[in-house]
Amino acid sequence: MIIVGAKGFAKELLEVFFQNNEVNNLFFFDNISVDLPEKLFDRFPVLRSIEEVKDIFQRSGDFSFALGVGSPSIRYALTRYFETVGGVLVSVISPQAAIGHFGNTIGPGCSILGGASITNGVALGKGCLLNPHCSIAHDAELGDFVEMSPGSRVTGSAMVGDFSVLGTNSIVLPKVRIGINVIVGAGAVVTRDVPDNSLVVGVPAKVKRKLEPLNLQ
């Protein structure tokens, strides 16, 4: 298994692998940072090139990889990069997360950390990131590559569009629909629908400015 990334969030994801007793034959990948050791925590090799990745895939027969970075657009770009060499994106879920047993769907590549809470009837798209102590209530839906910061809450029947980021301790109220590529500021309370490509802040949340549409190639 390869964790894509070897810095901040990748270290948090490592703890989930430890909780799941899945640290054997674990590698990290980072072809950008110049200040990393050859082995993270003197134990886990850091791969520096896609050629090394392909070699590990072939030698181990394990083509799975997990996303150890936080930004939605970077998670998306790295997913595409690894899939071009045969990588298979997998979800990583902490046993300390509380996930209901009825009607939930979790897309590939989701990262769900300890303390996160999902009730029932919830749908998560591909590549979502749920940080500690965030929660999603019944019948809510997250699109692809959505990031929920610590303590953020999506309440019943709300919907969050692809590539959106919910700031720390923000709240999306019931049945509210958040568009694609939206940033919800820390502590904001979203009481009404939010259009695509927007930054919203405050209580109640209001559009602070428009964002450039994502250029996903």
C-alpha positions as CSV (number, residue, x, y, z in Angstrom):
1,M,0.0,0.0,0.0
2,I,1.2,3.5,-0.9
3,I,0.1,6.6,1.0
4,V,0.3,9.5,-1.5
5,G,1.9,12.3,0.5
6,A,4.5,12.2,3.3
7,K,3.9,15.3,5.4
8,G,1.1,16.7,7.6
9,F,-2.1,14.8,6.7
10,A,-0.2,11.7,5.6
11,K,1.1,11.4,9.2
12,E,-2.5,11.5,10.5
13,L,-3.5,8.9,8.0
14,L,-0.7,6.7,9.2
15,E,-2.3,6.5,12.6
16,V,-5.5,5.1,11.0
17,F,-3.4,2.4,9.3
18,F,-1.9,1.6,12.7
19,Q,-5.3,1.4,14.3
20,N,-6.3,-1.0,11.6
21,N,-3.1,-3.1,12.0
22,E,-2.1,-2.4,8.4
23,V,1.4,-0.9,8.7
24,N,3.3,-3.8,7.1
25,N,4.6,-3.1,3.6
26,L,3.5,0.5,3.8
27,F,5.2,3.2,1.6
28,F,4.8,6.9,1.3
29,F,5.2,8.9,-1.9
30,D,6.5,12.5,-2.2
31,N,8.2,13.7,-5.4
32,I,8.2,17.4,-4.4
33,S,9.5,17.9,-0.9
34,V,13.3,18.1,-0.5
35,D,13.5,17.9,3.3
36,L,12.2,14.4,3.8
37,P,14.2,11.4,5.1
38,E,14.6,8.2,3.2
39,K,12.3,6.6,5.7
40,L,9.5,8.3,7.6
41,F,9.8,7.7,11.3
42,D,12.8,5.5,10.5
43,R,10.5,2.8,9.3
44,F,8.4,3.6,6.2
45,P,10.2,4.2,2.9
46,V,9.5,7.4,1.0
47,L,9.2,6.9,-2.7
48,R,10.5,9.8,-4.8
49,S,9.4,9.0,-8.4
50,I,6.6,7.4,-10.3
51,E,9.0,4.8,-11.5
52,E,9.6,3.7,-7.9
53,V,5.8,3.5,-7.5
54,K,5.4,1.3,-10.6
55,D,8.2,-0.9,-9.3
56,I,6.5,-1.4,-5.9
57,F,3.2,-2.1,-7.7
58,Q,4.7,-4.8,-9.8
59,R,6.9,-6.4,-7.2
60,S,4.2,-6.5,-4.5
61,G,1.2,-7.2,-6.7
62,D,-0.6,-4.6,-4.6
63,F,-1.7,-1.6,-6.7
64,S,-3.7,0.1,-4.0
65,F,-3.0,3.7,-2.8
66,A,-4.6,6.1,-0.4
67,L,-4.6,9.9,-0.4
68,G,-2.4,11.5,2.3
69,V,-3.0,15.1,1.2
70,G,-5.7,17.5,2.2
71,S,-6.6,19.9,-0.7
72,P,-9.5,18.6,-2.8
73,S,-7.9,19.6,-6.1
74,I,-4.6,18.1,-5.2
75,R,-6.3,14.9,-4.1
76,Y,-8.0,14.8,-7.5
77,A,-4.8,15.4,-9.4
78,L,-2.9,12.8,-7.6
79,T,-5.7,10.3,-8.0
80,R,-5.6,10.8,-11.8
81,Y,-1.8,10.6,-11.7
82,F,-1.7,7.3,-9.9
83,E,-4.5,5.8,-11.8
84,T,-2.6,6.3,-15.1
85,V,0.0,3.8,-13.8
86,G,-2.6,1.2,-12.7
87,G,-3.1,2.4,-9.1
88,V,-6.4,1.5,-7.4
89,L,-7.7,4.2,-5.0
90,V,-9.0,2.8,-1.7
91,S,-10.7,4.3,1.3
92,V,-9.1,4.4,4.8
93,I,-11.5,4.4,7.7
94,S,-10.6,4.7,11.3
95,P,-12.2,2.1,13.7
96,Q,-12.7,5.1,16.0
97,A,-15.1,6.7,13.5
98,A,-18.8,6.2,14.3
99,I,-20.6,5.0,11.1
100,G,-24.2,3.9,10.9
101,H,-25.1,0.5,9.6
102,F,-28.0,1.4,7.3
103,G,-28.1,2.9,3.8
104,N,-24.7,4.5,3.7
105,T,-22.5,4.6,0.6
106,I,-18.8,5.5,0.8
107,G,-17.0,6.1,-2.5
108,P,-13.5,5.0,-3.2
109,G,-10.6,7.0,-1.8
110,C,-12.4,8.5,1.2
111,S,-10.3,9.3,4.3
112,I,-12.3,9.1,7.5
113,L,-10.5,9.9,10.7
114,G,-11.2,9.0,14.3
115,G,-14.0,10.9,15.9
116,A,-15.9,11.5,12.7
117,S,-19.6,10.6,12.8
118,I,-21.9,9.4,10.0
119,T,-25.5,8.4,10.8
120,N,-27.6,6.6,8.2
121,G,-28.7,7.1,4.7
122,V,-25.6,9.2,3.9
123,A,-23.8,9.2,0.5
124,L,-20.1,10.1,0.2
125,G,-18.5,10.6,-3.2
126,K,-15.0,9.7,-4.4
127,G,-12.0,11.0,-2.5
128,C,-13.8,12.8,0.4
129,L,-11.9,13.7,3.6
130,L,-13.6,13.7,7.0
131,N,-11.3,15.1,9.7
132,P,-11.7,14.4,13.4
133,H,-15.0,15.3,15.1
134,C,-16.9,16.3,12.0
135,S,-20.4,14.8,11.5
136,I,-22.8,14.1,8.8
137,A,-26.5,13.5,9.6
138,H,-29.2,11.4,7.9
139,D,-29.8,11.6,4.2
140,A,-27.0,14.1,3.5
141,E,-24.9,13.8,0.4
142,L,-21.3,14.8,-0.2
143,G,-20.0,15.0,-3.8
144,D,-16.5,14.0,-5.0
145,F,-13.4,15.3,-3.2
146,V,-15.2,17.2,-0.5
147,E,-13.1,18.2,2.6
148,M,-14.7,18.5,6.0
149,S,-12.4,20.3,8.5
150,P,-12.4,19.3,12.2
151,G,-15.7,19.9,14.0
152,S,-17.6,20.8,10.8
153,R,-21.2,19.5,10.6
154,V,-23.5,18.6,7.7
155,T,-27.1,18.2,9.0
156,G,-30.0,16.2,7.7
157,S,-30.7,16.1,3.9
158,A,-28.1,18.7,3.1
159,M,-26.0,18.4,0.0
160,V,-22.4,19.6,-0.5
161,G,-21.0,19.8,-4.1
162,D,-17.8,18.5,-5.5
163,F,-14.4,20.0,-4.4
164,S,-16.0,22.1,-1.6
165,V,-14.3,22.7,1.7
166,L,-16.1,23.1,5.0
167,G,-14.1,25.1,7.5
168,T,-13.5,24.2,11.1
169,N,-16.7,24.2,13.2
170,S,-18.8,25.3,10.3
171,I,-22.4,24.1,10.1
172,V,-24.6,23.4,7.0
173,L,-28.3,23.4,8.1
174,P,-30.9,20.9,7.0
175,K,-31.8,20.7,3.3
176,V,-29.3,23.4,2.3
177,R,-27.5,22.8,-1.0
178,I,-23.9,23.9,-1.4
179,G,-22.5,24.2,-4.9
180,I,-19.3,23.0,-6.6
181,N,-16.0,24.5,-5.5
182,V,-17.3,26.3,-2.4
183,I,-15.3,27.3,0.6
184,V,-17.2,27.7,3.9
185,G,-15.3,29.8,6.4
186,A,-14.5,28.5,9.9
187,G,-17.4,28.8,12.2
188,A,-19.9,29.8,9.5
189,V,-23.5,28.7,9.7
190,V,-24.9,28.1,6.2
191,T,-28.7,28.7,6.3
192,R,-29.4,29.0,2.6
193,D,-28.2,27.5,-0.7
194,V,-24.8,28.6,-1.9
195,P,-23.9,28.9,-5.7
196,D,-20.9,27.3,-7.3
197,N,-17.4,28.9,-6.9
198,S,-18.1,31.0,-3.8
199,L,-16.5,31.8,-0.5
200,V,-19.1,32.2,2.3
201,V,-18.4,33.4,5.8
202,G,-20.3,34.5,8.9
203,V,-23.4,33.7,10.9
204,P,-25.6,33.4,8.9
205,A,-23.1,32.7,6.1
206,K,-23.0,35.2,3.2
207,V,-21.1,35.2,-0.1
208,K,-17.9,37.1,0.6
209,R,-16.5,36.8,-2.9
210,K,-16.6,34.6,-6.0
211,L,-13.9,32.1,-6.7
212,E,-12.3,31.2,-10.0
213,P,-13.8,28.0,-11.4
214,L,-11.6,25.0,-11.1
215,N,-9.5,24.0,-14.1
216,L,-9.3,20.3,-13.8
217,Q,-7.4,18.8,-16.7
